[in-house]
């Protein structure tokens, strides 16, 4: 008889799904950083334009989006069966499948696997799942060095920094800062290094080549896993992914359970949607696909770690589960007016932007990310941009309702609304209130805002100046 | 459950099944009315490869060796997969047949020459499937130049057509231009870790 256990959200104290502060607090700091806002505006407008150009070439884009959304919706409905099928196929092809209920368990599984090889260093391909679970920190605690090999991730790692964008994680850094980080942190770097991007990339190439060739274990994520065949796929640009997936003796892939797709043929949809929505290319420079182990070619030991870490809780919400369709393209970040101004760090979680605002609170439980569903103007640009048609505005509203439900009552908002209703029912009191508001004009200039507890409303808005004469006064004196 | 510990597998699958237990969502039909196939346009392939800064050479099969001779310095070393047609290699280069070459020798070579399994015109992509004329994945990864010979009958127009021709169980490498990054101020730089130059020799 199958075990049934209730879905569980991602545990606290491990990984990077929760920020140290609320979105408004963190956003206020990034809004005060003009360099960051310039970089973000440049990045998002450039990628938007590139992406729009290649999407316009694809006359069947809407049909592809519809198919992509349907494949993912179908996958989620049959997720347990598809994962069992994937396990069977990967195992049959010489791989070993592990299951991890949460970040703690996934970190332990990977750490034990690395230890078993005797290695004290691993090379890593950029992977959202391993950032989510805080794998690098867990490995470090076990005395294992994890080397990020994606250029942007390397910049972030050497700068002891955090990623700020799903696709271009170091977009908050400019070339001069990157040069300084390399000069300070990269062993053996040429002190004459300039801040020319070609020179900086070449420095990373030299620095990492020896590491690629001498490290026997790699850790990757996965963009897709095909249940029907057991095939894993990783898309990338630089070739660092190919290095990690080809050179080491042991490959460990950590994958969120929602990354499975039912059939080989389904890749034809996602390999068209992902590059155009993500980097604005017709195809990314490199895509690697492998099925288990191939004798004489590539890693001869392959481990696949299937990660829940709150995904079962997201799946349990029939409205919320569409966030699990996400293919991590970051198109929603690039069109979001809030992301463009606040930047990735403000979201606290490794998943920034609109998708982060709906995914993180569901993975952690709404209590731990209660401010994120409000990090949006509900303008709907993210829904239009999403290649798998995640209705992010619908989810935001759904989660706001949940956030309100989860709050201890009564809230300042509910008290204010009750007071307004009481006053408006009593005309004399209402008139007195209006006169008092006008008096407040004399007391303070526009923009001062309301006193607590109503300052939440005016923190992000100017308080309209009360008119010199109310409608009622004008009517009476007419 | 006495005497049997709950495994993580049971736990995860149990949670996922519980999450779906009260499901009211209807089964989903996947509409596949997107474009499946189109007429092959070799000019489009050449142009889109060039867009991604691959160097495209359109020559007859008899001219492959001469084309490669022009690309490489005399005496240059070339990694050669076991099944590569010998006539493709010019006498001016030193062949390094892959009989289990170590990474250092592959990486020190001036170039690698491979065939391809499939090319996709609309995306400017060549796909290698590790057949004998392409060899192990590492051969096309470490040398600084990759010369890839594509026959016209290997070219398809669309991604769906390419997947239909490929065998999932082979290790597959999809290549669209040389290694590239835009991680620094979104400025495109070629050749981060993979080959810095990609030459496609497109046969009629």
Boltz contact constraints between the chains, C-beta under 6 A:
constraints:
  - contact:
      token1: [A, 3]
      token2: [B, 10]
      max_distance: 6.0
  - contact:
      token1: [A, 3]
      token2: [B, 14]
      max_distance: 6.0
  - contact:
      token1: [A, 4]
      token2: [B, 14]
      max_distance: 6.0
  - contact:
      token1: [A, 4]
      token2: [B, 18]
      max_distance: 6.0
  - contact:
      token1: [A, 5]
      token2: [B, 14]
      max_distance: 6.0
  - contact:
      token1: [A, 5]
      token2: [B, 15]
      max_distance: 6.0
  - contact:
      token1: [A, 6]
      token2: [B, 18]
      max_distance: 6.0
  - contact:
      token1: [A, 7]
      token2: [B, 15]
      max_distance: 6.0
  - contact:
      token1: [A, 7]
      token2: [B, 19]
      max_distance: 6.0
  - contact:
      token1: [A, 43]
      token2: [B, 186]
      max_distance: 6.0
  - contact:
      token1: [A, 46]
      token2: [B, 186]
      max_distance: 6.0
  - contact:
      token1: [A, 60]
      token2: [B, 34]
      max_distance: 6.0
  - contact:
      token1: [A, 60]
      token2: [B, 35]
      max_distance: 6.0
  - contact:
      token1: [A, 63]
      token2: [B, 33]
      max_distance: 6.0
  - contact:
      token1: [A, 63]
      token2: [B, 34]
      max_distance: 6.0
  - contact:
      token1: [A, 64]
      token2: [B, 34]
      max_distance: 6.0
  - contact:
      token1: [A, 66]
      token2: [B, 31]
      max_distance: 6.0
  - contact:
      token1: [A, 67]
      token2: [B, 30]
      max_distance: 6.0
  - contact:
      token1: [A, 67]
      token2: [B, 31]
      max_distance: 6.0
  - contact:
      token1: [A, 67]
      token2: [B, 32]
      max_distance: 6.0
  - contact:
      token1: [A, 67]
      token2: [B, 34]
      max_distance: 6.0
  - contact:
      token1: [A, 70]
      token2: [B, 28]
      max_distance: 6.0
  - contact:
      token1: [A, 70]
      token2: [B, 30]
      max_distance: 6.0
  - contact:
      token1: [A, 71]
      token2: [B, 30]
      max_distance: 6.0
  - contact:
      token1: [A, 73]
      token2: [B, 28]
      max_distance: 6.0
  - contact:
      token1: [A, 74]
      token2: [B, 28]
      max_distance: 6.0
  - contact:
      token1: [A, 77]
      token2: [B, 25]
      max_distance: 6.0
  - contact:
      token1: [A, 79]
      token2: [B, 16]
      max_distance: 6.0
  - contact:
      token1: [A, 80]
      token2: [B, 13]
      max_distance: 6.0
  - contact:
      token1: [A, 80]
      token2: [B, 16]
      max_distance: 6.0
  - contact:
      token1: [A, 80]
      token2: [B, 17]
      max_distance: 6.0
  - contact:
      token1: [A, 99]
      token2: [B, 8]
      max_distance: 6.0
  - contact:
      token1: [A, 99]
      token2: [B, 9]
      max_distance: 6.0
  - contact:
      token1: [A, 99]
      token2: [B, 12]
      max_distance: 6.0
  - contact:
      token1: [A, 101]
      token2: [B, 8]
      max_distance: 6.0
  - contact:
      token1: [A, 101]
      token2: [B, 11]
      max_distance: 6.0
  - contact:
      token1: [A, 101]
      token2: [B, 12]
      max_distance: 6.0
  - contact:
      token1: [A, 151]
      token2: [B, 181]
      max_distance: 6.0
  - contact:
      token1: [A, 151]
      token2: [B, 183]
      max_distance: 6.0
  - contact:
      token1: [A, 152]
      token2: [B, 183]
      max_distance: 6.0
  - contact:
      token1: [A, 168]
      token2: [B, 183]
      max_distance: 6.0
  - contact:
      token1: [A, 170]
      token2: [B, 183]
      max_distance: 6.0
  - contact:
      token1: [A, 175]
      token2: [B, 184]
      max_distance: 6.0
  - contact:
      token1: [A, 175]
      token2: [B, 185]
      max_distance: 6.0
  - contact:
      token1: [A, 178]
      token2: [B, 184]
      max_distance: 6.0
  - contact:
      token1: [A, 197]
      token2: [B, 184]
      max_distance: 6.0
  - contact:
      token1: [A, 197]
      token2: [B, 187]
      max_distance: 6.0
  - contact:
      token1: [A, 197]
      token2: [B, 189]
      max_distance: 6.0
  - contact:
      token1: [A, 198]
      token2: [B, 189]
      max_distance: 6.0
  - contact:
      token1: [A, 200]
      token2: [B, 184]
      max_distance: 6.0
  - contact:
      token1: [A, 201]
      token2: [B, 181]
      max_distance: 6.0
  - contact:
      token1: [A, 201]
      token2: [B, 189]
      max_distance: 6.0
  - contact:
      token1: [A, 201]
      token2: [B, 192]
      max_distance: 6.0
  - contact:
      token1: [A, 205]
      token2: [B, 192]
      max_distance: 6.0
  - contact:
      token1: [A, 213]
      token2: [B, 103]
      max_distance: 6.0
  - contact:
      token1: [A, 229]
      token2: [B, 168]
      max_distance: 6.0
  - contact:
      token1: [A, 231]
      token2: [B, 168]
      max_distance: 6.0
  - contact:
      token1: [A, 237]
      token2: [B, 180]
      max_distance: 6.0
  - contact:
      token1: [A, 237]
      token2: [B, 181]
      max_distance: 6.0
  - contact:
      token1: [A, 238]
      token2: [B, 179]
      max_distance: 6.0
  - contact:
      token1: [A, 238]
      token2: [B, 181]
      max_distance: 6.0
  - contact:
      token1: [A, 238]
      token2: [B, 192]
      max_distance: 6.0
  - contact:
      token1: [A, 238]
      token2: [B, 193]
      max_distance: 6.0
  - contact:
      token1: [A, 239]
      token2: [B, 179]
      max_distance: 6.0
  - contact:
      token1: [A, 239]
      token2: [B, 193]
      max_distance: 6.0
  - contact:
      token1: [A, 239]
      token2: [B, 194]
      max_distance: 6.0
  - contact:
      token1: [A, 240]
      token2: [B, 193]
      max_distance: 6.0
  - contact:
      token1: [A, 242]
      token2: [B, 141]
      max_distance: 6.0
  - contact:
      token1: [A, 243]
      token2: [B, 193]
      max_distance: 6.0
  - contact:
      token1: [A, 246]
      token2: [B, 137]
      max_distance: 6.0
  - contact:
      token1: [A, 246]
      token2: [B, 138]
      max_distance: 6.0
  - contact:
      token1: [A, 246]
      token2: [B, 141]
      max_distance: 6.0
  - contact:
      token1: [A, 264]
      token2: [B, 168]
      max_distance: 6.0
  - contact:
      token1: [A, 267]
      token2: [B, 163]
      max_distance: 6.0
  - contact:
      token1: [A, 268]
      token2: [B, 159]
      max_distance: 6.0
  - contact:
      token1: [A, 268]
      token2: [B, 160]
      max_distance: 6.0
  - contact:
      token1: [A, 268]
      token2: [B, 163]
      max_distance: 6.0
  - contact:
      token1: [A, 271]
      token2: [B, 159]
      max_distance: 6.0
  - contact:
      token1: [A, 272]
      token2: [B, 159]
      max_distance: 6.0
  - contact:
      token1: [A, 282]
      token2: [B, 123]
      max_distance: 6.0
  - contact:
      token1: [A, 283]
      token2: [B, 123]
      max_distance: 6.0
  - contact:
      token1: [A, 283]
      token2: [B, 125]
      max_distance: 6.0
  - contact:
      token1: [A, 283]
      token2: [B, 176]
      max_distance: 6.0
  - contact:
      token1: [A, 285]
      token2: [B, 176]
      max_distance: 6.0
  - contact:
      token1: [A, 285]
      token2: [B, 177]
      max_distance: 6.0
  - contact:
      token1: [A, 285]
      token2: [B, 180]
      max_distance: 6.0
  - contact:
      token1: [A, 287]
      token2: [B, 174]
      max_distance: 6.0
  - contact:
      token1: [A, 288]
      token2: [B, 173]
      max_distance: 6.0
  - contact:
      token1: [A, 289]
      token2: [B, 172]
      max_distance: 6.0
  - contact:
      token1: [A, 290]
      token2: [B, 171]
      max_distance: 6.0
  - contact:
      token1: [A, 291]
      token2: [B, 168]
      max_distance: 6.0
  - contact:
      token1: [A, 291]
      token2: [B, 169]
      max_distance: 6.0
  - contact:
      token1: [A, 294]
      token2: [B, 171]
      max_distance: 6.0
  - contact:
      token1: [A, 297]
      token2: [B, 130]
      max_distance: 6.0
  - contact:
      token1: [A, 297]
      token2: [B, 136]
      max_distance: 6.0
  - contact:
      token1: [A, 297]
      token2: [B, 137]
      max_distance: 6.0
  - contact:
      token1: [A, 297]
      token2: [B, 171]
      max_distance: 6.0
  - contact:
      token1: [A, 298]
      token2: [B, 137]
      max_distance: 6.0
  - contact:
      token1: [A, 298]
      token2: [B, 171]
      max_distance: 6.0
  - contact:
      token1: [A, 308]
      token2: [B, 12]
      max_distance: 6.0
  - contact:
      token1: [A, 312]
      token2: [B, 15]
      max_distance: 6.0
  - contact:
      token1: [A, 312]
      token2: [B, 16]
      max_distance: 6.0
  - contact:
      token1: [A, 312]
      token2: [B, 19]
      max_distance: 6.0
  - contact:
      token1: [A, 315]
      token2: [B, 19]
      max_distance: 6.0
  - contact:
      token1: [A, 316]
      token2: [B, 19]
      max_distance: 6.0
